[in-house]
Amino acid sequence: MSLLAVLDEAVATLKAPLEEDDRAQGWTDELRREVQEEISITRSALRRHGTVMARHLRPRFDEWLDREDVRPGRLRHLVDDVQRLLLEAGTTA
């Protein structure tokens, strides 16, 4: 799956209401919206300027979610995948 497809999936998933398990893992509606917005902005930049733009991005979603005490689960794994793919794209672009 391409980087943009993963970002599309992440944005769509994060736009949906939180499930009970998500809340139990530390997600709030505000945090979900903020993370979704950040990924959406990144996606727009990559669409406009190409994946070469990834080398200028320094996603730190893991640190952000750690500060918010978000535990592992479906959304945390999704956001971790987004960060990993962005970092990989930045080193290969």
PyMOL CGO cylinders between C-alpha atoms (Angstrom):
from pymol import cmd
from pymol.cgo import CYLINDER

trace = [
    CYLINDER, 0.00, 0.00, 0.00, 1.36, 3.43, -0.93, 0.3, 1, 1, 1, 1, 1, 1,
    CYLINDER, 1.36, 3.43, -0.93, 2.17, 6.08, 1.63, 0.3, 1, 1, 1, 1, 1, 1,
    CYLINDER, 2.17, 6.08, 1.63, -0.71, 8.30, 0.48, 0.3, 1, 1, 1, 1, 1, 1,
    CYLINDER, -0.71, 8.30, 0.48, -3.12, 5.36, 0.67, 0.3, 1, 1, 1, 1, 1, 1,
    CYLINDER, -3.12, 5.36, 0.67, -2.05, 4.70, 4.27, 0.3, 1, 1, 1, 1, 1, 1,
    CYLINDER, -2.05, 4.70, 4.27, -2.50, 8.40, 5.10, 0.3, 1, 1, 1, 1, 1, 1,
    CYLINDER, -2.50, 8.40, 5.10, -5.96, 8.33, 3.47, 0.3, 1, 1, 1, 1, 1, 1,
    CYLINDER, -5.96, 8.33, 3.47, -6.89, 5.30, 5.56, 0.3, 1, 1, 1, 1, 1, 1,
    CYLINDER, -6.89, 5.30, 5.56, -5.58, 6.92, 8.75, 0.3, 1, 1, 1, 1, 1, 1,
    CYLINDER, -5.58, 6.92, 8.75, -7.51, 10.15, 8.14, 0.3, 1, 1, 1, 1, 1, 1,
    CYLINDER, -7.51, 10.15, 8.14, -10.72, 8.23, 7.42, 0.3, 1, 1, 1, 1, 1, 1,
    CYLINDER, -10.72, 8.23, 7.42, -10.29, 6.02, 10.49, 0.3, 1, 1, 1, 1, 1, 1,
    CYLINDER, -10.29, 6.02, 10.49, -9.54, 8.98, 12.76, 0.3, 1, 1, 1, 1, 1, 1,
    CYLINDER, -9.54, 8.98, 12.76, -12.60, 10.87, 11.48, 0.3, 1, 1, 1, 1, 1, 1,
    CYLINDER, -12.60, 10.87, 11.48, -14.88, 8.11, 12.76, 0.3, 1, 1, 1, 1, 1, 1,
    CYLINDER, -14.88, 8.11, 12.76, -16.22, 8.28, 16.31, 0.3, 1, 1, 1, 1, 1, 1,
    CYLINDER, -16.22, 8.28, 16.31, -14.12, 6.62, 18.99, 0.3, 1, 1, 1, 1, 1, 1,
    CYLINDER, -14.12, 6.62, 18.99, -15.00, 3.13, 20.11, 0.3, 1, 1, 1, 1, 1, 1,
    CYLINDER, -15.00, 3.13, 20.11, -15.21, 2.15, 23.76, 0.3, 1, 1, 1, 1, 1, 1,
    CYLINDER, -15.21, 2.15, 23.76, -11.84, 0.36, 23.55, 0.3, 1, 1, 1, 1, 1, 1,
    CYLINDER, -11.84, 0.36, 23.55, -10.23, 3.51, 22.09, 0.3, 1, 1, 1, 1, 1, 1,
    CYLINDER, -10.23, 3.51, 22.09, -11.40, 5.56, 25.06, 0.3, 1, 1, 1, 1, 1, 1,
    CYLINDER, -11.40, 5.56, 25.06, -10.13, 2.88, 27.45, 0.3, 1, 1, 1, 1, 1, 1,
    CYLINDER, -10.13, 2.88, 27.45, -6.71, 3.18, 25.79, 0.3, 1, 1, 1, 1, 1, 1,
    CYLINDER, -6.71, 3.18, 25.79, -6.59, 6.91, 26.50, 0.3, 1, 1, 1, 1, 1, 1,
    CYLINDER, -6.59, 6.91, 26.50, -8.01, 8.51, 23.35, 0.3, 1, 1, 1, 1, 1, 1,
    CYLINDER, -8.01, 8.51, 23.35, -10.27, 11.54, 23.65, 0.3, 1, 1, 1, 1, 1, 1,
    CYLINDER, -10.27, 11.54, 23.65, -12.33, 13.17, 20.92, 0.3, 1, 1, 1, 1, 1, 1,
    CYLINDER, -12.33, 13.17, 20.92, -10.06, 16.22, 21.00, 0.3, 1, 1, 1, 1, 1, 1,
    CYLINDER, -10.06, 16.22, 21.00, -6.87, 14.16, 20.68, 0.3, 1, 1, 1, 1, 1, 1,
    CYLINDER, -6.87, 14.16, 20.68, -8.40, 12.11, 17.85, 0.3, 1, 1, 1, 1, 1, 1,
    CYLINDER, -8.40, 12.11, 17.85, -9.30, 15.30, 15.95, 0.3, 1, 1, 1, 1, 1, 1,
    CYLINDER, -9.30, 15.30, 15.95, -5.88, 16.86, 16.52, 0.3, 1, 1, 1, 1, 1, 1,
    CYLINDER, -5.88, 16.86, 16.52, -3.98, 13.79, 15.32, 0.3, 1, 1, 1, 1, 1, 1,
    CYLINDER, -3.98, 13.79, 15.32, -6.33, 13.45, 12.33, 0.3, 1, 1, 1, 1, 1, 1,
    CYLINDER, -6.33, 13.45, 12.33, -5.70, 17.10, 11.41, 0.3, 1, 1, 1, 1, 1, 1,
    CYLINDER, -5.70, 17.10, 11.41, -1.93, 16.70, 11.60, 0.3, 1, 1, 1, 1, 1, 1,
    CYLINDER, -1.93, 16.70, 11.60, -2.00, 13.61, 9.39, 0.3, 1, 1, 1, 1, 1, 1,
    CYLINDER, -2.00, 13.61, 9.39, -4.36, 15.39, 6.97, 0.3, 1, 1, 1, 1, 1, 1,
    CYLINDER, -4.36, 15.39, 6.97, -2.00, 18.38, 6.70, 0.3, 1, 1, 1, 1, 1, 1,
    CYLINDER, -2.00, 18.38, 6.70, 0.92, 16.05, 6.05, 0.3, 1, 1, 1, 1, 1, 1,
    CYLINDER, 0.92, 16.05, 6.05, -1.08, 14.19, 3.41, 0.3, 1, 1, 1, 1, 1, 1,
    CYLINDER, -1.08, 14.19, 3.41, -1.95, 17.47, 1.66, 0.3, 1, 1, 1, 1, 1, 1,
    CYLINDER, -1.95, 17.47, 1.66, 1.70, 18.57, 1.63, 0.3, 1, 1, 1, 1, 1, 1,
    CYLINDER, 1.70, 18.57, 1.63, 2.79, 15.27, 0.13, 0.3, 1, 1, 1, 1, 1, 1,
    CYLINDER, 2.79, 15.27, 0.13, 0.06, 15.44, -2.52, 0.3, 1, 1, 1, 1, 1, 1,
    CYLINDER, 0.06, 15.44, -2.52, 1.02, 18.99, -3.48, 0.3, 1, 1, 1, 1, 1, 1,
    CYLINDER, 1.02, 18.99, -3.48, 4.78, 18.64, -3.39, 0.3, 1, 1, 1, 1, 1, 1,
    CYLINDER, 4.78, 18.64, -3.39, 5.37, 14.92, -3.84, 0.3, 1, 1, 1, 1, 1, 1,
    CYLINDER, 5.37, 14.92, -3.84, 6.84, 12.34, -1.53, 0.3, 1, 1, 1, 1, 1, 1,
    CYLINDER, 6.84, 12.34, -1.53, 10.21, 14.10, -1.69, 0.3, 1, 1, 1, 1, 1, 1,
    CYLINDER, 10.21, 14.10, -1.69, 8.63, 16.42, 0.89, 0.3, 1, 1, 1, 1, 1, 1,
    CYLINDER, 8.63, 16.42, 0.89, 8.73, 13.54, 3.37, 0.3, 1, 1, 1, 1, 1, 1,
    CYLINDER, 8.73, 13.54, 3.37, 12.41, 14.19, 4.03, 0.3, 1, 1, 1, 1, 1, 1,
    CYLINDER, 12.41, 14.19, 4.03, 11.44, 17.53, 5.59, 0.3, 1, 1, 1, 1, 1, 1,
    CYLINDER, 11.44, 17.53, 5.59, 8.85, 16.03, 7.90, 0.3, 1, 1, 1, 1, 1, 1,
    CYLINDER, 8.85, 16.03, 7.90, 9.74, 14.99, 11.42, 0.3, 1, 1, 1, 1, 1, 1,
    CYLINDER, 9.74, 14.99, 11.42, 6.64, 13.24, 12.71, 0.3, 1, 1, 1, 1, 1, 1,
    CYLINDER, 6.64, 13.24, 12.71, 6.68, 12.69, 16.45, 0.3, 1, 1, 1, 1, 1, 1,
    CYLINDER, 6.68, 12.69, 16.45, 3.28, 11.12, 16.96, 0.3, 1, 1, 1, 1, 1, 1,
    CYLINDER, 3.28, 11.12, 16.96, 4.79, 8.53, 19.29, 0.3, 1, 1, 1, 1, 1, 1,
    CYLINDER, 4.79, 8.53, 19.29, 6.07, 11.21, 21.69, 0.3, 1, 1, 1, 1, 1, 1,
    CYLINDER, 6.07, 11.21, 21.69, 2.76, 13.05, 21.51, 0.3, 1, 1, 1, 1, 1, 1,
    CYLINDER, 2.76, 13.05, 21.51, 0.73, 9.92, 22.27, 0.3, 1, 1, 1, 1, 1, 1,
    CYLINDER, 0.73, 9.92, 22.27, 3.14, 8.97, 25.06, 0.3, 1, 1, 1, 1, 1, 1,
    CYLINDER, 3.14, 8.97, 25.06, 2.62, 12.39, 26.69, 0.3, 1, 1, 1, 1, 1, 1,
    CYLINDER, 2.62, 12.39, 26.69, -1.14, 11.82, 26.46, 0.3, 1, 1, 1, 1, 1, 1,
    CYLINDER, -1.14, 11.82, 26.46, -0.73, 8.34, 28.03, 0.3, 1, 1, 1, 1, 1, 1,
    CYLINDER, -0.73, 8.34, 28.03, -2.31, 6.58, 25.04, 0.3, 1, 1, 1, 1, 1, 1,
    CYLINDER, -2.31, 6.58, 25.04, -1.84, 2.84, 25.34, 0.3, 1, 1, 1, 1, 1, 1,
    CYLINDER, -1.84, 2.84, 25.34, -1.44, 0.35, 22.48, 0.3, 1, 1, 1, 1, 1, 1,
    CYLINDER, -1.44, 0.35, 22.48, -4.53, -0.44, 20.45, 0.3, 1, 1, 1, 1, 1, 1,
    CYLINDER, -4.53, -0.44, 20.45, -5.92, -0.14, 16.94, 0.3, 1, 1, 1, 1, 1, 1,
    CYLINDER, -5.92, -0.14, 16.94, -5.57, 3.65, 16.66, 0.3, 1, 1, 1, 1, 1, 1,
    CYLINDER, -5.57, 3.65, 16.66, -2.14, 3.78, 18.30, 0.3, 1, 1, 1, 1, 1, 1,
    CYLINDER, -2.14, 3.78, 18.30, -0.90, 1.07, 15.90, 0.3, 1, 1, 1, 1, 1, 1,
    CYLINDER, -0.90, 1.07, 15.90, -2.35, 2.96, 12.94, 0.3, 1, 1, 1, 1, 1, 1,
    CYLINDER, -2.35, 2.96, 12.94, -0.67, 6.22, 13.96, 0.3, 1, 1, 1, 1, 1, 1,
    CYLINDER, -0.67, 6.22, 13.96, 2.61, 4.40, 14.68, 0.3, 1, 1, 1, 1, 1, 1,
    CYLINDER, 2.61, 4.40, 14.68, 2.46, 2.92, 11.16, 0.3, 1, 1, 1, 1, 1, 1,
    CYLINDER, 2.46, 2.92, 11.16, 1.91, 6.38, 9.69, 0.3, 1, 1, 1, 1, 1, 1,
    CYLINDER, 1.91, 6.38, 9.69, 4.95, 7.71, 11.54, 0.3, 1, 1, 1, 1, 1, 1,
    CYLINDER, 4.95, 7.71, 11.54, 7.11, 4.76, 10.51, 0.3, 1, 1, 1, 1, 1, 1,
    CYLINDER, 7.11, 4.76, 10.51, 6.13, 5.08, 6.84, 0.3, 1, 1, 1, 1, 1, 1,
    CYLINDER, 6.13, 5.08, 6.84, 6.73, 8.83, 6.84, 0.3, 1, 1, 1, 1, 1, 1,
    CYLINDER, 6.73, 8.83, 6.84, 10.17, 8.35, 8.34, 0.3, 1, 1, 1, 1, 1, 1,
    CYLINDER, 10.17, 8.35, 8.34, 11.00, 5.60, 5.82, 0.3, 1, 1, 1, 1, 1, 1,
    CYLINDER, 11.00, 5.60, 5.82, 9.79, 7.79, 2.94, 0.3, 1, 1, 1, 1, 1, 1,
    CYLINDER, 9.79, 7.79, 2.94, 11.97, 10.62, 4.24, 0.3, 1, 1, 1, 1, 1, 1,
    CYLINDER, 11.97, 10.62, 4.24, 15.10, 8.51, 4.13, 0.3, 1, 1, 1, 1, 1, 1,
    CYLINDER, 15.10, 8.51, 4.13, 14.42, 7.09, 0.66, 0.3, 1, 1, 1, 1, 1, 1,
    CYLINDER, 14.42, 7.09, 0.66, 13.15, 10.30, -1.01, 0.3, 1, 1, 1, 1, 1, 1,
]
cmd.load_cgo(trace, "trace")
